Amino acid sequence: MESFPDALHIFTYDVRGTLSATGHAKQVRETGLVTHTHQLLHGLARHHPHTRLAVTQSGAAAAGPVAELVTPEGLAVELRSIATRFPKYLCDPRGGKSRHLVQRYYEDEIADPGNPVWLSLAHQYARTIGETGIPDLLLQNINPIVSVLKAEEFGLLDADMVAALGVTAVVHDGADSARRFGYLAQRLAVTRARLSLIAVSDSVRKELISAGVPAGAVRTVLNGMDAASFEDRMRQARNTDVFAKIRERNQLPPGRIVLVSARRVPWKGQQDVIHAAHSLHRRGRMQGAIVVINGAGLLDTRSPGYQDELERLIADLGLSRTVFLLDRLSPPEVAACYTAAHIAAHPSRDPEPFGYSNLEAMIAEVPVIAAGHGGPLEYITDGESGLLVPPGDPDTLAAAIDALLSDDALHARLAAAGRASAERFTLDAMFSGYRDVITAGTGARPVEAGAR
């Protein structure tokens, strides 16, 4: 087995840190992918602290200059950006991204060699790879993976550079990606790069195989987290009474808290939690509990009015003293929410690729109610380590919330078993899996079907 590379170029959605030039914290668009990236950075800091790191983030309006960033893990990185907003092609007249246009350019017309979105991305990725001179790439999710393969297809990377590339391609999400997965499957057969595929859950792996990716070409490496660091953040939050400040600022009344910790995007299912709360409230079953929804500012440009929709729904259902949309929270305040929560509800309408929010709640010994599809099936057994409900089903969700509010024995049992389940998903186990793939040096090598 080859040794770990002395330099690694990570392509991801966003990254946290302090900008060396100003000493100011960089603004971050928080998602589960960002959390995953920092778990990997934590593993690098622990096991390979001297590896030179470049990080290229997507989502910018325009590619910016190279910046120096120090991550919370203490790692110095070269920070670059890829422009992915494409207002000319992807935005509707109001300025938000159009779901129809995103579907058209990213999916429906992926095979069109004149597709301006993929042409631009291919050029940007080829230029960024060339600028860093780092051949070992860690591509976080399907768009960076396709972009690099498009750069090769369009001849934007010379043959020697492609042959030198060691690409670890991590697929986090299969939603609306069938054609991109199909393109990946086709390119696997012809790429000259050494490309190894990782799926973050078996559900994502199955979607890749359904799209034509050979079963032996993709390995499942389940997400993990550094539970000790998370517990330290919660302990500090308790010691400084952080949630009391959140409660005062948001005028939360006393009561047990049903926490929804997720980005405010439609597929996360906040509407279903609100309807479930309305059903329970109408029947006098909320028992002094309140619903607290965080994620302020963590929106999707394809649904710019979603927060307004949630506010209207709460008002229309008469839940202004039962359901609360929290203001913007700092990372310590997000951790503080788990110290105050009685139940965590994450009934995502689309399958979660994995679900770090669920894992955090389970580590905090907060029983989780999740939708019974996608990543949560890897770590929640219904009725044993949490409760699973059908997606888009507020009535069943209401029954699950009611059960945990009214049955203390059930609450205690699920809290303990949930914690035990979450403890299996360690940072070291995840990083070990990534290190094995990164250092293997044999590209898309055969992996036995069902390998984990």
Secondary structure, 3 states (H helix, E strand, C coil): CCCCCCEEEEEECCCCCEECCCCCECCCCCCHHHHHHHHHHHHHHHHCCCCEEEEEEEEECCCCCCEEEECCCCCEEEEEEEECCCHHHHECCCCCECHHHHHHHHHHCCCCCCCHHHHHHHHHHHHHHHHHCCCEEEEECHHHHHHHHHHHHCCCCCHHHHHHCEEEEEECCCCCCHHHHHHHHHHHCCCCCEEEEEECCHHHHHHHHHCCCCHHHEEECCCCECHHHHHHHHHHHHHCCHHHHHHHHCCCCCCCEEEECCCCCHHHCHHHHHHHHHHHHHCCCCCCCEEEECCCCCCCCCCCCHHHHHHHHHHHCCCCCCEEECCCCCHHHHHHHHHHEEEEEECCCCCECCCHHHHHHHHCCCCEEEECCEHHHHCCCECCCEEEECCCCHHHHHHHHHHHHHCHHHHHHHHHHHHHHHCCCEHHHHHHHHHHHHHHCCCCCCCCCCCC
